Amino acid sequence: MNENVNKRYWSYVIGFVVSIILTLTSYTLVQKHLLPMAGLVATIVVLAVAQLVTQLIFFLHLGEEKGARWKLMTFVFALIMVVIVVGGSVWVMYHLNYNMMHMTPSQEKTYMQDNEGL
Amino acid sequence: MDRVIEVYKKAASERKTLGFWIYLMTDIVLFATLFATYAVLRDSTFGGPAGKDLFDLPSVLIETFALLTSSFTVGLALLAGTRGKRGETVFWLLVTAALGVLFLTLELSEFGRFVAAGASWQRSGFLSAFFTLVGTHGAHITVGLIWMLVMIGRLIHSNKPTDLGRLALLSLFWHFLDIVWIFIFTFVYLFGVIS
């Protein structure tokens, strides 16, 4: 029992320290613009996912279940939903936007006057 | 006989944890829809301010650390509960609640600053999506804080040494909210500033 509590304690400490390091890294990278644009975006996404995994393991203790892994299964299902909902929306709406006009109200007025005679 | 009761109690508590876990997974889907909305609308500023003009990263970093630290301290509260130390559990829950209040105060003052600058949820699609996403997270935090206060009250008044089952669910909820915040921090605030 005591050993178990001790193990849990260190798991929280490790999760906390690693999360702080990951947060500070992505914050510094963005504030100081240390990387070119594409690299910067990719890096902070990777850092966020790394922090997700860290907290799942060290704070939520995912993967410690025995027998049927219902928590893990429902989590994987939720992740699939996230990928479909977010990825699908961004994909579809990007193509929609591509075929439509992006204008501010004043640009729209000028455009309508010049092209549509309104 | 006692052993049988123990086994049944353990199974019942595991079922409750799994039920609550499944609720959290559906909450992930809720946040996914709000993230998707935000991702689609983030450039639709309608001539108004964009994230870059509004976000104050140092203040958001303090918010992030407040929430991260509170996610750590709620774990310490659960550990103190496991060891049967009621006073210590209450202490760590109070620390967690204080950090949660700090987070919420910073968030609300940020919202207030935006609205005062004319950047309310009515200004543009971007701001509607922003306030809905970040506000929904803030509403969850508020509910978590109320739950935490009820928990502290129960711990002080009940004669049971600790209320472990509920405490475990509360810590699960609180860790979950911190995980959602990682993604708000990255995809809303950091992305908002770099593009």
Boltz contact constraints between the chains, C-beta under 6 A:
constraints:
  - contact:
      token1: [A, 5]
      token2: [B, 79]
      max_distance: 6.0
  - contact:
      token1: [A, 5]
      token2: [B, 82]
      max_distance: 6.0
  - contact:
      token1: [A, 5]
      token2: [B, 83]
      max_distance: 6.0
  - contact:
      token1: [A, 8]
      token2: [B, 79]
      max_distance: 6.0
  - contact:
      token1: [A, 9]
      token2: [B, 79]
      max_distance: 6.0
  - contact:
      token1: [A, 12]
      token2: [B, 72]
      max_distance: 6.0
  - contact:
      token1: [A, 12]
      token2: [B, 75]
      max_distance: 6.0
  - contact:
      token1: [A, 16]
      token2: [B, 72]
      max_distance: 6.0
  - contact:
      token1: [A, 19]
      token2: [B, 68]
      max_distance: 6.0
  - contact:
      token1: [A, 23]
      token2: [B, 64]
      max_distance: 6.0
  - contact:
      token1: [A, 27]
      token2: [B, 61]
      max_distance: 6.0
  - contact:
      token1: [A, 30]
      token2: [B, 190]
      max_distance: 6.0
  - contact:
      token1: [A, 30]
      token2: [B, 193]
      max_distance: 6.0
  - contact:
      token1: [A, 30]
      token2: [B, 194]
      max_distance: 6.0
  - contact:
      token1: [A, 44]
      token2: [B, 186]
      max_distance: 6.0
  - contact:
      token1: [A, 44]
      token2: [B, 190]
      max_distance: 6.0
  - contact:
      token1: [A, 48]
      token2: [B, 182]
      max_distance: 6.0
  - contact:
      token1: [A, 48]
      token2: [B, 186]
      max_distance: 6.0
  - contact:
      token1: [A, 51]
      token2: [B, 182]
      max_distance: 6.0
  - contact:
      token1: [A, 55]
      token2: [B, 179]
      max_distance: 6.0
  - contact:
      token1: [A, 59]
      token2: [B, 175]
      max_distance: 6.0
  - contact:
      token1: [A, 60]
      token2: [B, 175]
      max_distance: 6.0
  - contact:
      token1: [A, 70]
      token2: [B, 18]
      max_distance: 6.0
  - contact:
      token1: [A, 71]
      token2: [B, 21]
      max_distance: 6.0
  - contact:
      token1: [A, 74]
      token2: [B, 22]
      max_distance: 6.0
  - contact:
      token1: [A, 74]
      token2: [B, 25]
      max_distance: 6.0
  - contact:
      token1: [A, 78]
      token2: [B, 25]
      max_distance: 6.0
  - contact:
      token1: [A, 78]
      token2: [B, 28]
      max_distance: 6.0
  - contact:
      token1: [A, 81]
      token2: [B, 29]
      max_distance: 6.0
  - contact:
      token1: [A, 82]
      token2: [B, 32]
      max_distance: 6.0
  - contact:
      token1: [A, 85]
      token2: [B, 32]
      max_distance: 6.0
  - contact:
      token1: [A, 85]
      token2: [B, 33]
      max_distance: 6.0
  - contact:
      token1: [A, 85]
      token2: [B, 36]
      max_distance: 6.0
  - contact:
      token1: [A, 86]
      token2: [B, 32]
      max_distance: 6.0
  - contact:
      token1: [A, 86]
      token2: [B, 35]
      max_distance: 6.0
  - contact:
      token1: [A, 86]
      token2: [B, 36]
      max_distance: 6.0
  - contact:
      token1: [A, 89]
      token2: [B, 36]
      max_distance: 6.0
  - contact:
      token1: [A, 89]
      token2: [B, 40]
      max_distance: 6.0
  - contact:
      token1: [A, 90]
      token2: [B, 39]
      max_distance: 6.0
  - contact:
      token1: [A, 93]
      token2: [B, 40]
      max_distance: 6.0
  - contact:
      token1: [A, 104]
      token2: [B, 47]
      max_distance: 6.0
